[in-house]
Amino acid sequence: GNYSAHQASYSHHERYVYRSSDAEGDHRDAGGQYFHLLLVNVLRGNPLKTTEVWQGAGFGAVQGKLGEEFDSVEGGPHRPTLSGPYTARARGSDDSMIYVAYHPSQCLPEFIVTYTANAS
């Protein structure tokens, strides 16, 4: 599936960001000064909301309905730097809802944003 975050800042973490040494993004470089973010429209249709699944019968009971009753999956909020269950105490500014679309035709690229980060 194609994973997308609602908050663009979610993708600015090392785990997900595309960095390069040139503004065009032709030369991938993990320490490069340029960051590239792909902004897409995601056609979610009728999403399976994981928050409702975990409170009910569980994911296994509805997994077979993906693509039939559900067009995508919505989960979160997720933290880009940590794994494990979400707790309100651990909420960070980059937390985001995550959407998984299972057909490439559900993701429509709009823009590639190239930026540099200010040194703090």
N, C-alpha and C positions, 0 to 999 in steps of 0.2 A: 504494500500500500504506500501511498504518498502521505507523509506526515507533515502537518502544518501547525504553526503556533499562532494564536490570535494576537499575542503581543510580539511586536518585532524585536524588542529587547531580549526576548528569550533566545533568539538565534545569535546574539552577539557573544556568546560564551564559547570558549575554545573547542568544546565538543562539537559545535555545529557550524561555526563561522568559516567562511571561505576567505582566506587572506592571500594577498599577492604583493609582489615587489613593484608592480606597475599598475597604473590606474585602469588599464584596459582589462586586467585580470588574466592575462595570457600566461604569466609566470607564477604559478602557485608557490607560496612561501609562507610557512607557518609563523614566521616572525616578521612578515612584510607589513608595511605601514598602511596598506590599503585593505579595507574590508568591503565585501560585496554581499549584498542582500537581495534575494529574489522575492519580489512582492507578487503574490498570486491571488486570484479570486478562486475560492474553493466552493464548488457546488455540492453542498452537503445533503440536499434532499431531506429525507427523513432519517435523522441520525439516531443510532443506538447510544443512549446516554449511560455511560458506565456507572455514574453515581446511582442511578436507579437499579442497575443490574446487581451491584454489590449488596444492595439492601433487600433484594428479592431472591430469586432462585439461583442466581450465579451465572457467570458468563457461559459455561458449558451448555446451559439450558437454552440459550438464545443464539449461540454461535452459528447454528445452521440457518438462521433467518437472515444472516448478512447477505445482501444482494437480492433478497426476496422482499422482506418487510422493511429492511433497513438499508440505506444507501451509503452510509458512512458510520464512523464511530466518533463520539465526542467524549473526552475524558479530562479530568483535572479538577482544579488547577494543578499543574505539574511544576516542579522546580528544575531549572536547567542544570544546576550544579550538584544536586543530590538525588539519590535513589531512595525508594521506600515510600511508605504511606504518608499522605499529606496530613499535616496538623496545622491548625490555625496559628499556633505559637511559632511555627517554622516559616510562616509566610514571608516571602521576599518580594522586592519590587519587580523582579523579572518573571515571577510566576505567571503561567499562562494556561488557558484552555488549549488542548491539543485536539486536532481533528485528523482522522485517518480516512482518506478517500481511496477506494479500491480500484477505480478505473482511471487511467491517465486522462481521459476526456473530462473528468470532474475538476481538474486543476488547470486554470487558465492564466498563464504568465502575463503580467502587466508591465512591470518595470524591473530593471536591475539598478539598485541604488549603490553607488560607490562612495565611501566616506573614509575619513581618517578619525581616529580617536584622539581627543585631547589628553595630554599627559596630566595626571593629577598630582 
